[in-house]
Amino acid sequence: MSLGTKSKIIDSINKLKKEKNAVILAHCYQNIEIDEVADFVGDSLYLSRQAAQTGADIIVFAGVYFMAETAKILSPSKKVLLPRKEAGCLMADMINAREMKNFKEDHPDACVVCYVNSEAQIKAESDVCCTSSNAVKIVKSLPEQEIIFVPDRGLGAYIASQVPEKKITSYYGFCPTHMRILPAEIDRLKARYKNAQVLVHPECHMEVIKKADFVGSTSGIMNKVKQSHAQSFIIATERGVLERLQRDYPEKEFILASEKAICENMKWNRLEDILISLEKEVHEVLVEEETRKKAYMAIKKMLDLS
């Protein structure tokens, strides 16, 4: 895309946002060009809060399907658009309603904690949701001693390591992007970049997490860089975070933990897609009302506890 074409698309999007009272929410794994039209850029918790608070009539969610669903759950009167309907989540797809029901039946006395990276029907069957930035805090705050965590075994294992006083059983789902980051790669990079701090997302292997100087959500990693006096960082999460850090802190050095740490689904959305979505108001995300109400309670409890 030429600079002239890109500029025209951005101008058209900004004009439509004003005309239609629309807001664009963008996850920080998105293509970095999306930031040029986004009103808010951040991780799941931050964007969930913005979705709940917005006064816009239309929410365009530059992310994946479950994120747009969450926005609709929190803002049922708003029209929520997903620029590319193909943008799903492989981890969220690893559990369905029947599997969720069976998992709960196997642990009838447990409190059900659901990672926000899941579809509405899974949230609706949960007691409380969490994100990677507040998961440990949420679990610690619960009075129940037995917890089942869905769907991510990676984040579940990290929570269990931080809250050993509780019995936590995780579902077998996982994030393919984060699981592509291997301990041997971290060792190799640490040997090459001896002064680099290792910043790791909690969806990674526990063996990767054990090598971290800091473990946190995408926004947590970005805030750590902002606050740190270090000059070199190994970034163990999706490439979009590294690209934004390179843009915002050009004086610092950032090394991607694995060239395979790319979420293909997150990269579907382009500026052209956002423009078409706004122009035609296409790919509206809807949630059946009974499911929405149940899911809302789990998300609201998360926001209240956060």
C-alpha positions as CSV (number, residue, x, y, z in Angstrom):
1,M,0.0,0.0,0.0
2,S,1.4,3.4,-1.0
3,L,1.6,6.2,1.6
4,G,-0.9,8.2,-0.3
5,T,-3.4,5.3,-0.3
6,K,-2.8,4.6,3.4
7,S,-3.3,8.3,4.2
8,K,-6.6,8.4,2.3
9,I,-7.9,5.3,4.1
10,I,-6.9,6.7,7.5
11,D,-8.7,10.0,6.7
12,S,-11.8,8.1,5.6
13,I,-11.9,6.0,8.8
14,N,-11.5,9.0,11.0
15,K,-14.3,10.8,9.1
16,L,-16.6,7.8,9.5
17,K,-15.8,7.5,13.2
18,K,-17.1,11.1,13.7
19,E,-20.1,10.7,11.5
20,K,-21.2,7.4,13.0
21,N,-20.1,8.0,16.6
22,A,-17.9,5.0,16.4
23,V,-14.9,3.9,18.5
24,I,-12.1,1.5,17.5
25,L,-10.6,-0.8,20.0
26,A,-7.3,-2.6,19.1
27,H,-5.5,-5.3,20.8
28,C,-1.7,-4.9,20.9
29,Y,-1.1,-8.1,18.9
30,Q,-2.8,-6.4,15.9
31,N,-0.8,-5.1,12.9
32,I,0.8,-1.9,14.2
33,E,-0.8,0.2,11.4
34,I,-4.1,-0.2,13.2
35,D,-2.8,2.0,16.0
36,E,-3.1,5.0,13.7
37,V,-6.9,4.9,13.7
38,A,-7.5,3.1,17.1
39,D,-9.0,5.1,20.0
40,F,-7.7,2.6,22.5
41,V,-4.9,0.0,22.2
42,G,-4.2,-2.5,25.0
43,D,-4.6,-5.9,26.4
44,S,-7.9,-7.7,27.1
45,L,-8.6,-6.2,30.5
46,Y,-8.0,-2.7,29.4
47,L,-10.1,-3.1,26.3
48,S,-12.9,-4.8,28.3
49,R,-13.1,-1.8,30.5
50,Q,-13.2,0.6,27.5
51,A,-16.0,-1.4,25.9
52,A,-18.0,-1.2,29.1
53,Q,-17.5,2.6,29.5
54,T,-17.7,3.8,25.9
55,G,-20.5,6.2,24.8
56,A,-20.1,5.3,21.2
57,D,-22.9,3.9,19.1
58,I,-20.6,1.5,17.2
59,I,-17.6,-0.4,18.5
60,V,-15.2,-1.7,15.9
61,F,-13.0,-4.3,17.5
62,A,-9.7,-4.9,15.9
63,G,-9.0,-8.2,17.5
64,V,-10.4,-11.7,17.4
65,Y,-14.0,-13.0,17.8
66,F,-14.1,-13.6,21.5
67,M,-13.0,-10.0,22.1
68,A,-15.8,-8.6,20.0
69,E,-18.2,-10.9,21.8
70,T,-17.0,-9.6,25.2
71,A,-17.6,-6.0,24.0
72,K,-21.1,-7.0,23.0
73,I,-21.7,-8.7,26.3
74,L,-20.7,-5.5,28.2
75,S,-22.5,-3.1,25.7
76,P,-25.6,-4.9,24.4
77,S,-27.1,-1.7,23.1
78,K,-24.0,-0.9,20.9
79,K,-23.4,-2.3,17.5
80,V,-20.2,-4.3,17.6
81,L,-18.3,-5.0,14.4
82,L,-15.4,-7.4,13.7
83,P,-13.6,-6.2,10.6
84,R,-12.6,-9.8,9.6
85,K,-15.1,-12.5,10.6
86,E,-12.3,-15.1,10.1
87,A,-10.4,-13.7,13.1
88,G,-10.9,-16.5,15.6
89,C,-8.8,-17.9,18.5
90,L,-7.4,-21.4,18.3
91,M,-7.3,-21.6,22.1
92,A,-10.9,-20.5,22.5
93,D,-11.8,-23.2,19.9
94,M,-10.3,-25.9,22.1
95,I,-13.4,-26.1,24.4
96,N,-17.1,-26.2,23.5
97,A,-20.3,-26.1,25.6
98,R,-20.5,-29.9,25.9
99,E,-16.8,-30.2,27.0
100,M,-17.3,-27.4,29.5
101,K,-20.3,-29.2,31.0
102,N,-18.4,-32.5,31.3
103,F,-15.4,-30.7,32.9
104,K,-17.7,-29.0,35.5
105,E,-19.5,-32.3,36.2
106,D,-16.1,-33.9,37.0
107,H,-15.5,-31.1,39.6
108,P,-19.0,-30.4,41.1
109,D,-17.7,-28.4,44.1
110,A,-15.2,-26.2,42.3
111,C,-15.4,-22.6,41.5
112,V,-15.2,-22.1,37.7
113,V,-12.7,-19.5,36.6
114,C,-12.8,-18.7,32.9
115,Y,-10.0,-17.0,31.0
116,V,-11.5,-14.1,29.0
117,N,-10.0,-15.7,25.9
118,S,-13.1,-17.9,25.4
119,E,-16.4,-17.7,23.7
120,A,-19.6,-16.3,25.3
121,Q,-21.1,-19.7,26.0
122,I,-18.1,-20.7,28.0
123,K,-18.1,-17.5,30.0
124,A,-21.8,-18.1,30.7
125,E,-21.0,-21.4,32.4
126,S,-18.4,-19.8,34.6
127,D,-18.4,-18.1,38.0
128,V,-15.9,-15.5,37.2
129,C,-13.7,-14.5,34.3
130,C,-10.1,-13.3,34.4
131,T,-7.4,-12.0,32.1
132,S,-3.7,-12.7,32.1
133,S,-3.1,-9.4,34.0
134,N,-5.5,-10.1,36.8
135,A,-5.7,-13.9,37.0
136,V,-3.6,-14.4,40.1
137,K,-5.4,-11.6,41.9
138,I,-8.8,-13.0,41.0
139,V,-8.0,-16.6,42.1
140,K,-6.5,-15.3,45.4
141,S,-9.6,-13.3,46.1
142,L,-12.0,-16.3,45.8
143,P,-13.1,-18.0,49.0
144,E,-13.3,-21.4,47.4
145,Q,-10.3,-23.7,47.8
146,E,-11.0,-25.8,44.7
147,I,-10.7,-24.1,41.3
148,I,-11.2,-25.3,37.8
149,F,-9.6,-23.1,35.2
150,V,-10.6,-23.0,31.5
151,P,-9.4,-23.2,28.8
152,D,-5.6,-22.4,29.1
153,R,-3.4,-24.9,30.8
154,G,-0.4,-22.6,30.4
155,L,-2.0,-19.7,32.4
156,G,-3.6,-22.2,34.7
157,A,-0.1,-23.7,35.6
158,Y,1.2,-20.2,36.3
159,I,-1.7,-19.3,38.6
160,A,-1.2,-22.6,40.4
161,S,2.5,-21.7,41.0
162,Q,1.5,-18.4,42.5
163,V,-1.4,-19.6,44.6
164,P,-0.1,-22.9,45.9
165,E,-2.6,-22.9,48.8
166,K,-5.5,-23.7,46.4
167,K,-6.2,-26.8,44.4
168,I,-6.3,-25.7,40.7
169,T,-7.2,-28.1,37.9
170,S,-6.8,-26.7,34.4
171,Y,-8.4,-27.7,31.1
172,Y,-6.0,-28.9,28.4
173,G,-6.3,-25.9,26.1
174,F,-3.3,-23.8,25.2
175,C,-2.2,-20.8,23.1
176,P,-0.2,-22.2,20.1
177,T,1.6,-18.8,19.7
178,H,3.0,-18.8,23.2
179,M,3.7,-22.5,23.3
180,R,6.0,-22.0,20.2
181,I,8.4,-20.2,22.5
182,L,10.8,-22.8,23.8
183,P,13.1,-22.9,26.9
184,A,16.2,-23.6,24.6
185,E,15.5,-20.4,22.7
186,I,15.5,-18.4,25.8
187,D,18.8,-20.0,26.9
188,R,20.4,-19.2,23.6
189,L,19.3,-15.6,23.6
190,K,20.3,-15.1,27.2
191,A,23.8,-16.4,26.3
192,R,24.0,-13.9,23.4
193,Y,22.4,-10.9,25.1
194,K,23.9,-11.2,28.6
195,N,22.5,-8.0,30.0
196,A,19.0,-8.5,28.6
197,Q,16.0,-8.9,30.9
198,V,13.6,-11.7,29.9
199,L,9.9,-10.6,29.9
200,V,7.5,-13.5,29.6
201,H,3.7,-13.8,29.1
202,P,2.1,-16.3,31.5
203,E,0.6,-18.3,28.6
204,C,4.1,-19.7,27.9
205,H,5.5,-23.0,29.0
206,M,6.3,-23.1,32.7
207,E,9.9,-23.9,31.8
208,V,10.0,-20.6,29.9
209,I,8.4,-18.8,32.8
210,K,11.0,-20.1,35.2
211,K,13.7,-18.3,33.1
212,A,11.9,-14.9,33.3
213,D,13.0,-11.8,35.0
214,F,9.4,-10.6,34.8
215,V,6.1,-12.4,34.1
216,G,3.1,-10.4,33.0
217,S,0.3,-9.6,30.5
218,T,1.0,-7.7,27.3
219,S,0.3,-4.4,29.1
220,G,2.3,-5.6,32.0
221,I,5.3,-6.3,29.8
222,M,5.0,-2.9,28.2
223,N,4.8,-1.1,31.5
224,K,7.8,-3.0,32.8
225,V,9.9,-1.7,29.9
226,K,8.6,1.8,30.6
227,Q,9.6,1.6,34.2
228,S,12.9,-0.2,33.8
229,H,16.4,1.3,33.5
230,A,17.5,-1.7,31.5
231,Q,18.4,-1.2,27.9
232,S,17.9,-4.7,26.5
233,F,14.9,-7.0,26.7
234,I,14.0,-10.4,25.4
235,I,10.3,-10.4,24.7
236,A,8.5,-13.7,25.1
237,T,5.1,-12.9,23.7
238,E,3.4,-12.1,20.4
239,R,5.5,-10.0,17.9
240,G,3.0,-7.1,18.0
241,V,4.2,-6.2,21.5
242,L,7.8,-6.1,20.4
243,E,6.9,-3.9,17.4
244,R,5.1,-1.4,19.6
245,L,8.0,-1.3,22.1
246,Q,10.5,-0.7,19.3
247,R,8.3,2.2,18.1
248,D,7.9,3.7,21.6
249,Y,11.4,3.2,23.0
250,P,13.8,3.4,20.0
251,E,16.7,4.0,22.3
252,K,16.3,0.4,23.8
253,E,17.0,-3.0,22.3
254,F,14.2,-5.6,21.9
255,I,14.7,-9.2,20.9
256,L,11.8,-11.5,20.0
257,A,12.1,-14.8,21.9
258,S,10.9,-16.7,18.9
259,E,10.3,-15.8,15.3
260,K,7.4,-18.2,15.5
261,A,5.6,-16.0,18.1
262,I,3.1,-14.7,15.7
263,C,-0.7,-15.0,16.0
264,E,-2.0,-15.4,12.5
265,N,-5.6,-14.7,13.5
266,M,-4.6,-11.4,15.1
267,K,-3.0,-10.3,11.9
268,W,-6.1,-10.7,9.8
269,N,-7.3,-7.1,10.3
270,R,-6.0,-4.4,8.0
271,L,-6.8,-0.7,7.6
272,E,-8.9,-1.6,4.5
273,D,-11.0,-4.0,6.5
274,I,-11.7,-1.5,9.2
275,L,-12.8,1.0,6.5
276,I,-15.1,-1.5,4.9
277,S,-16.5,-2.6,8.2
278,L,-17.3,1.0,9.2
279,E,-18.7,2.0,5.7
280,K,-21.0,-1.0,5.4
281,E,-21.4,-1.8,9.1
282,V,-20.6,-5.5,8.3
283,H,-19.7,-8.5,10.4
284,E,-21.8,-7.5,13.3
285,V,-21.2,-9.7,16.4
286,L,-24.4,-10.8,18.2
287,V,-24.8,-12.8,21.5
288,E,-28.0,-14.6,22.4
289,E,-29.6,-12.6,25.3
290,E,-29.8,-15.4,27.9
291,T,-26.1,-16.4,27.2
292,R,-25.1,-12.7,27.3
293,K,-26.7,-12.1,30.7
294,K,-25.0,-15.1,32.3
295,A,-21.6,-14.2,30.7
296,Y,-22.1,-10.6,31.8
297,M,-22.2,-11.7,35.5
298,A,-18.9,-13.6,35.2
299,I,-17.2,-10.6,33.5
300,K,-18.8,-8.1,35.9
301,K,-17.4,-10.0,38.8
302,M,-14.0,-9.9,37.2
303,L,-14.2,-6.1,36.8
304,D,-15.4,-5.7,40.3
305,L,-12.6,-7.7,41.7
306,S,-10.0,-6.0,39.5
